[in-house]
Structure formats: structure tokens, C-alpha cells
Amino acid sequence: YNFSKIYKLFNFNKFKNSAFYFVGLIIFSFFIYLSIPIFFNYNKSNLENVICKGINLNCSIKGKINYSFFPSPRLKLNDIKISDFINKNKIIGEIKDVEIKISLFNLINKKEFKFKKINIIEGQFNFDLKDFKKYKNFFSKKFNSLPVELVKSEINFLEGKKYITNVENVKIKYNSKKSEDEIILKGKFLGDKIYINLLSKKFDEELSKIILLKMNDLKLYTKINIFRSAKDEKGVNGDVLFKKGKNRLLAIFNYKNDKVIINKANLQNVYLDGKFDGNINFLPYFGFNLDLNLNSINFNRIYTFLINLDKEKRENLFLIHEKLNGKINLFINKIYSKYSLIDSVESRIKFFNGNILIEQLLFNLGKLGAADLE
């Protein structure tokens, strides 16, 4: 066979050029298809519903709305204000930029846009701790939102007009499914990297929530499991695991009517080992009433810890916040110290407006008897 004659007969160069033009036509047509939304006029109120309606908030777009197809089709909005869900005249959030990602399909008709994801960029949010109960009711609701990702943002915590603290460089991911919601928060809190994961799952008649908190520098790890029956909408049961270095707390609790009832808890660190139970109130005021039963306490290690503190830290060690109010019934069954004079201790301690009051102090002195101070 003479292949050169066959090549000349079919003239493959023409086919080569035709293929190039065909591929070029496809690319050009696709480019035109992606560019069509540039010429649309967008209704701000419709996009405000896309951003905020799914998470039960009110927001307004003060800036412009633009379309971009790189790196994927999306609407770009700027200068968004978020109103308080109770008082619409109060602004609790300001967002510099928002991107709403759009599916590649149905770009010809803006009414058939399929929104896929919301990216919030450089947002600032303010939460007033005086409205804690309102926020609790708000976050207990089921959201029906697109997946949301928040980056380069800041969350401020206030008490009225008084600044308390904030979380910087916040990055949040929120995914909502039929039977599962998940929120992942990363940021910087008190100079330390913080990681929070909130996972909610709904079964036939039960709702479970898993809250995970990590702080790198503090070596802090907290995991809370919460279970609630559909028949009891206000009360929940759960357990908590808290670890910080060699400090460890494991507790079973019940939460109802703004009160935590601790049924059984184990506490362990390098200074003491024991159990406690009781209740903690959050509203209308924070307070507690606990029974603390220690198997042992090591005063030698506590003494070493105290003498190694500098003067300023030692003076501030026993400064109690004025809002920390409550009672502790203390039982110490074994005391390790340099002098073995005291075998065990019973005491009632009251915290009141920043003060510590010892209402009763009973020492078991072994063969010497006992000493009771009131």
C-alpha cells in the first residue's frame, strides 16, 4: 500500500483545521453561555432572602450586585447589614463581601438559577450577652439554609455597650441536611487557636447534639453529648468530658428550665481526686449548689504551686468575680501534707458578690479528736 497517496487523497490537513474550528466554536459558545448572566438586572430583595431567610435573619444589601464566572459562576455582593432577629432597627452584623455560587445549568434564565453555596467574607458580628436567652431560642430552631462558609471574620461579645471579648480570624462552615446539621468554627480566641464543632442529628423521636471544643495552646479538649426526646422539648440529658493537661472531668447531667442538674461527676488532677453533684442555675442569675466529695487532696503540691507563683498572680489567685454566687458542701476524706495532723475535713463554703464565706469548718484530728469552727 502506498500510504502517501492515501494521505494526499483524503487531505487530512482539512480535517485537522475543521477539528480546530469545531473545538474553538464549542469553547466560544460555552464562554458566551457563562457570560449571559452579566446582562441581567438582579432584585436585591430576592437575594436578601437567599442569604438570610434560611437562617431566620433579616439583612439588607447596601452595595452593588455583580456576576462573575471565574473560577465558577457566582453573584458577588458587598456591604450587607444584618439586623437583630428581635429588634430589626438594631444592626448586629456587617459583611464586606458575599459570594453566592450558582450551578452551571440554567444560566440563561435567572429565575431558574440553582444556588449552591454562600461565602461570607470579612464579616463582623456582635452578640450581647444580656440577650443570651434570645440567642438560645434562636439557635435551637431548625435552619433551612444553603451551605454557608464564613472567612476572615470577627465575632464580638458585649454586655450592653461594654466590650467583653472576641473571636478573631473566624472561619465557619455550615451544612444543613434533612436529618443532620453541622457547624464548624475555627478562629483565634484569647491569643489561642480555637476549634468548635456542633453536630445535630435527628432520629425518629430523639434529637442528639455533639459539641466539640479544642484550644491548642491551653491543651483544652471538651466534648458534650446531648440527648433529647421529642416528648420532652424543654429538657435534655447528656454527658461531658473535659480535659486540660492532667485535669480531667467526666459528668452526667440533666438540663431543664435554665438549670443544670449534675447527677454524677468525677474530677481528677495532680492536686485532688473526687466526685461531685448538685445543680447550676444560669437564669435569671448564675448560681450553684454543689456537694464536693474528695477522696484525697495533696497540700504539698498545692503549697509548691503557690510559692512558685509571682506576687501579682498570687494576689489575684483568690479574686472571685462578683457574679459568681453559690454554695459548696466540701468533704475531704484524706489529706496528704508534710504534717499529718488533719485526717479529713468537712466544710460549707459560700460565694457571695465576690466574697468567700466559710460558714463551717470541721477538722478530724485523728486521735486528738475534732475541731469545729463556725
Disulfide bonds with the S-S distance in Angstrom:
Cys52-Cys59 2.28
